[in-house]
Amino acid sequence: MSAEDQVEHPSERLIGRYARGDTEDTDGTDGTEADQGGGASGTGNGIAHDEVWALEAHLESCARCRARLSVAARHTTPAVTALVDGVWDGLASQLPAIAPMPRRRRWALPLAAWASPVMVPWLCMTVLVTLTAVILDSLSGQSVSFVLLLAPVLPVFGVAASWARGLDPAYELIAGTPRAGLQLVLRRTTSVLVVVISALLVAGWVTGAAIAQWLLPCLAFTAGALALGGLIGVTRAAIGLVAAWAAVIVAPTVAVSRTPMALQADALPVWGAVFALGLVVVIARRSAYTLLGIHR
C-alpha cells in the first residue's frame, strides 16, 4: 500500500458540498469518511470552519483530491465551469507570447515561509537597540545592566511587527491561506528569536551578563505576547507588555541604579513558569490564530 493510500481522504459528499459552496447541511451528517460508519449529529450550519481549513490544506498537497474536486465542480456548478473554461480559452492563445517569470532563488522560498518582509526593519532596530544597550553598559558605569533590562522586551517588537495589521499589506491573504494559524505564528516567532537571541549572545558576552538571566525573561515575554495576542491581538499585547515593563521595572531600576529582583537568579524559576504557562495558553487557543483579529 502506498503512502498516499494510507492518507485519509475527504468523502465525495464533503468535496461536493465544498464545490457547491453549500451553506446548509441537508441530512445532518458531516462529510468525513471516518464518520460514515456511525454518522454524527450535524449543526445545520453548513461545513464547519475547521473542516474547511482541513480540506483546503489537504487539497494543497493531494493531486487525487484536486482532480475529484474538479470533476465535482463540473457536475455541481456547470455555469462556473463554463465561465472558467471560456476565460481559459481566451487566455490560452496569449500565454505563449508572455515572458515567463524569472525563477526564484532556492533560498527565497524557505525564507518567505519563516519570515515576513515587514519584519526586516524591526529586526534591524532590535539589533541597534541591543548595540545601544551594550554601549550604555560600557559608558554608564552603573551596577545595573541595560542589556538585562531590555532583553525581555526586545523580541516582542519583532513578534508584533510580524503580525501587525497596519504594517503588512498582505495580512488578509496570509490569514486566509490554509496553512495560516499557529504553525505560521511559531515560524515567524522563531525567525525573530533567532535574530534577537544571536544579538543578545554577543551582547551578553561583551558585557558579561549570564545567559540564563536574559534568556528566560526573553522567552517568557515572547510566549506572553503570543498568549495575550490570542485574546486582544498581538500588536496590542506587545504594546501593553512593553509599557508595563518600562513603567514597573525599567524606570525604577534606572532611578535607584540597582538590579531588580525580577532579573536576579532567584527569579529564574518564576520566569520559567511564566514561559511554560504562556506556551500552554498558546497551544490551548491555537485556533484563535486563524482569525484576522490576531493582527490587531
C-alpha positions as CSV (number, residue, x, y, z in Angstrom):
1,M,0.0,0.0,0.0
2,S,1.4,3.4,-1.0
3,A,1.8,6.3,1.4
4,E,-1.0,8.2,-0.5
5,D,-3.4,5.3,0.1
6,Q,-2.8,5.4,3.8
7,V,-3.9,9.1,4.0
8,E,-7.5,9.7,5.0
9,H,-9.1,11.5,2.1
10,P,-12.3,13.6,2.3
11,S,-15.5,12.0,1.2
12,E,-17.3,12.6,-2.1
13,R,-20.1,14.3,-0.2
14,L,-17.7,16.8,1.5
15,I,-16.0,17.6,-1.8
16,G,-19.4,18.0,-3.5
17,R,-20.6,20.4,-0.8
18,Y,-17.4,22.3,-1.0
19,A,-17.7,22.6,-4.8
20,R,-21.2,23.8,-4.5
21,G,-20.4,26.3,-1.7
22,D,-23.3,24.8,0.4
23,T,-24.4,26.7,3.5
24,E,-26.9,24.1,4.7
25,D,-26.3,20.5,5.9
26,T,-29.4,18.8,4.5
27,D,-29.2,15.5,6.2
28,G,-27.4,16.3,9.4
29,T,-24.2,14.2,8.8
30,D,-20.7,15.5,8.4
31,G,-18.6,14.8,5.4
32,T,-15.6,12.9,6.6
33,E,-15.1,9.3,5.6
34,A,-14.1,8.5,9.2
35,D,-17.7,9.2,10.3
36,Q,-19.6,7.4,7.5
37,G,-19.8,4.3,9.6
38,G,-21.7,5.7,12.5
39,G,-22.5,9.3,11.4
40,A,-22.5,12.3,13.6
41,S,-25.1,14.9,14.5
42,G,-24.8,18.0,12.3
43,T,-25.4,21.5,13.3
44,G,-27.3,22.6,10.3
45,N,-24.8,25.5,9.7
46,G,-23.0,24.0,6.7
47,I,-19.4,22.9,6.6
48,A,-17.6,23.8,9.9
49,H,-14.7,26.2,9.7
50,D,-12.2,23.6,10.9
51,E,-13.4,21.2,8.2
52,V,-12.9,23.8,5.5
53,W,-9.4,24.6,6.7
54,A,-8.5,20.9,6.9
55,L,-10.0,20.2,3.4
56,E,-8.1,23.1,1.8
57,A,-4.9,22.1,3.4
58,H,-5.4,18.6,2.2
59,L,-6.2,19.7,-1.4
60,E,-3.0,21.7,-1.4
61,S,-0.9,18.5,-1.2
62,C,-3.2,15.9,-2.8
63,A,-3.4,15.8,-6.6
64,R,-6.0,13.0,-6.5
65,C,-8.5,15.0,-4.4
66,R,-7.9,18.1,-6.6
67,A,-8.9,16.0,-9.6
68,R,-12.0,14.8,-7.6
69,L,-12.9,18.4,-6.8
70,S,-12.6,19.4,-10.5
71,V,-15.0,16.6,-11.5
72,A,-17.4,17.6,-8.8
73,A,-17.3,21.2,-9.8
74,R,-18.1,20.3,-13.4
75,H,-21.2,18.4,-12.3
76,T,-22.5,20.7,-9.5
77,T,-21.6,24.1,-10.9
78,P,-21.7,23.9,-14.7
79,A,-22.2,27.6,-15.1
80,V,-19.0,28.4,-13.2
81,T,-17.1,25.7,-15.0
82,A,-18.3,27.1,-18.4
83,L,-17.2,30.6,-17.3
84,V,-13.7,29.3,-16.3
85,D,-13.3,27.3,-19.5
86,G,-14.3,30.4,-21.5
87,V,-11.7,32.6,-19.8
88,W,-9.1,29.9,-20.2
89,D,-9.8,29.5,-23.9
90,G,-9.4,33.3,-24.3
91,L,-6.0,33.2,-22.5
92,A,-4.6,30.0,-24.0
93,S,-3.6,31.7,-27.3
94,Q,-1.9,34.6,-25.5
95,L,0.1,32.6,-23.0
96,P,2.9,31.6,-25.3
97,A,3.7,35.2,-26.1
98,I,4.0,36.2,-22.4
99,A,7.5,36.1,-21.0
100,P,7.9,33.6,-18.1
101,M,8.5,34.9,-14.6
102,P,12.1,34.7,-13.5
103,R,12.9,31.7,-11.4
104,R,13.0,32.4,-7.7
105,R,16.2,31.7,-5.8
106,R,16.1,28.5,-3.8
107,W,16.7,30.2,-0.5
108,A,13.9,32.7,-1.1
109,L,11.1,30.1,-0.6
110,P,12.2,28.9,2.8
111,L,12.9,32.4,3.9
112,A,9.4,33.5,2.9
113,A,7.9,30.6,4.8
114,W,9.6,31.7,8.0
115,A,9.7,35.5,7.9
116,S,7.7,38.4,6.8
117,P,9.3,41.2,4.7
118,V,7.9,43.8,7.2
119,M,9.9,42.2,10.0
120,V,13.3,43.3,8.5
121,P,13.3,47.0,9.6
122,W,12.0,46.0,13.1
123,L,14.7,43.3,13.5
124,C,17.4,45.9,12.4
125,M,16.0,48.2,15.0
126,T,16.2,45.5,17.6
127,V,19.8,44.8,16.8
128,L,20.5,48.6,17.0
129,V,18.8,48.8,20.4
130,T,20.9,45.9,21.6
131,L,24.1,47.7,20.4
132,T,22.9,50.8,22.2
133,A,22.4,48.8,25.5
134,V,26.0,47.5,25.2
135,I,27.3,51.0,24.7
136,L,25.3,52.3,27.7
137,D,26.7,49.4,29.9
138,S,30.2,50.3,29.0
139,L,29.8,54.0,29.4
140,S,27.4,54.4,32.3
141,G,29.4,52.6,35.0
142,Q,26.2,51.7,36.8
143,S,25.7,48.4,38.6
144,V,22.5,47.7,36.6
145,S,22.9,46.2,33.1
146,F,20.9,47.7,30.3
147,V,21.3,44.5,28.3
148,L,19.4,42.7,31.1
149,L,16.8,45.4,31.3
150,L,16.0,45.5,27.6
151,A,16.4,41.8,26.8
152,P,12.9,40.6,27.8
153,V,11.1,43.1,25.5
154,L,13.4,43.0,22.5
155,P,11.8,40.0,20.8
156,V,8.3,41.5,21.4
157,F,8.9,44.2,18.9
158,G,9.7,41.7,16.1
159,V,6.8,39.4,17.0
160,A,4.4,42.4,16.9
161,A,5.8,43.5,13.6
162,S,5.4,40.1,12.1
163,W,1.6,40.2,12.8
164,A,0.9,43.9,12.6
165,R,-2.2,44.5,10.6
166,G,-1.1,48.1,9.7
167,L,2.4,47.1,8.6
168,D,1.8,44.1,6.4
169,P,-0.3,44.9,3.3
170,A,-0.8,41.2,2.6
171,Y,-2.1,40.3,6.1
172,E,-5.6,39.3,4.8
173,L,-4.1,37.0,2.2
174,I,-1.8,35.4,4.8
175,A,-4.6,34.9,7.3
176,G,-6.8,33.4,4.6
177,T,-4.3,30.7,3.5
178,P,-4.9,27.1,4.6
179,R,-1.5,27.0,6.4
180,A,-2.2,30.1,8.4
181,G,-2.6,29.7,12.1
182,L,-0.3,28.5,14.9
183,Q,2.2,26.9,12.6
184,L,2.9,30.2,10.8
185,V,2.8,32.1,14.1
186,L,5.5,29.9,15.5
187,R,7.6,30.0,12.4
188,R,7.7,33.8,12.4
189,T,8.3,33.9,16.1
190,T,11.2,31.5,15.7
191,S,12.8,33.7,13.0
192,V,12.5,36.7,15.3
193,L,14.1,34.8,18.2
194,V,17.0,33.6,16.1
195,V,18.0,37.1,15.3
196,V,17.3,38.5,18.8
197,I,19.0,35.7,20.7
198,S,22.0,35.9,18.4
199,A,22.4,39.6,19.1
200,L,21.9,39.1,22.8
201,L,24.5,36.3,22.9
202,V,27.1,38.7,21.6
203,A,25.9,41.5,23.9
204,G,26.0,39.1,26.9
205,W,29.5,38.0,26.0
206,V,30.7,41.6,25.8
207,T,29.0,42.8,29.0
208,G,29.4,39.6,31.0
209,A,25.7,39.1,31.5
210,A,24.7,35.5,32.3
211,I,22.8,33.7,29.6
212,A,20.0,32.4,31.9
213,Q,19.4,35.9,33.3
214,W,18.2,37.3,30.0
215,L,17.2,34.2,28.0
216,L,14.4,33.0,30.3
217,P,12.8,36.5,30.6
218,C,13.2,36.9,26.8
219,L,11.3,33.6,26.1
220,A,8.7,34.4,28.8
221,F,7.8,37.7,27.3
222,T,7.6,36.2,23.8
223,A,5.3,33.5,25.0
224,G,3.3,36.1,26.9
225,A,2.9,38.3,23.9
226,L,1.6,35.4,21.8
227,A,-0.7,34.2,24.6
228,L,-2.3,37.6,25.2
229,G,-2.3,38.1,21.4
230,G,-4.8,35.3,21.0
231,L,-7.2,37.4,23.2
232,I,-6.6,41.0,22.3
233,G,-4.3,40.9,19.2
234,V,-0.5,40.5,19.1
235,T,0.2,44.2,18.5
236,R,-1.9,45.4,21.4
237,A,-0.4,42.7,23.7
238,A,3.1,43.7,22.7
239,I,2.5,47.4,23.4
240,G,0.9,46.6,26.8
241,L,3.7,44.3,27.9
242,V,6.4,46.8,26.8
243,A,4.7,49.7,28.5
244,A,4.2,47.7,31.7
245,W,7.8,46.6,31.8
246,A,9.1,50.1,31.2
247,A,6.9,51.6,34.0
248,V,7.2,48.8,36.6
249,I,10.9,47.7,36.1
250,V,12.9,49.9,33.8
251,A,12.1,53.3,35.2
252,P,12.5,52.4,38.9
253,T,15.7,50.5,38.2
254,V,17.3,53.4,36.4
255,A,16.2,55.7,39.2
256,V,17.7,53.7,42.0
257,S,20.6,52.1,40.0
258,R,20.1,48.6,41.4
259,T,19.3,45.4,39.6
260,P,15.6,44.5,40.4
261,M,14.6,41.2,41.9
262,A,12.8,40.2,38.6
263,L,16.2,39.9,36.9
264,Q,18.2,38.2,39.7
265,A,18.9,34.5,39.8
266,D,16.2,33.8,42.4
267,A,13.5,34.9,39.9
268,L,14.6,32.4,37.2
269,P,12.1,29.7,38.3
270,V,9.3,32.3,38.1
271,W,10.3,33.2,34.5
272,G,10.4,29.5,33.6
273,A,6.9,29.1,35.0
274,V,5.6,32.1,33.0
275,F,7.2,30.8,29.8
276,A,5.6,27.3,30.4
277,L,2.2,28.9,31.1
278,G,2.4,31.1,28.0
279,L,3.1,28.0,25.9
280,V,0.1,26.2,27.4
281,V,-2.2,29.1,26.6
282,V,-0.9,29.4,23.0
283,I,-1.5,25.7,22.3
284,A,-4.9,25.7,24.0
285,R,-6.0,28.7,21.9
286,R,-4.3,27.7,18.7
287,S,-7.5,28.1,16.7
288,A,-7.5,31.9,17.5
289,Y,-4.5,32.5,15.3
290,T,-6.5,31.7,12.1
291,L,-8.7,34.8,12.7
292,L,-8.0,38.3,11.4
293,G,-8.4,39.7,14.8
294,I,-5.0,38.3,15.8
295,H,-3.4,41.1,13.6
296,R,-4.8,43.9,15.7
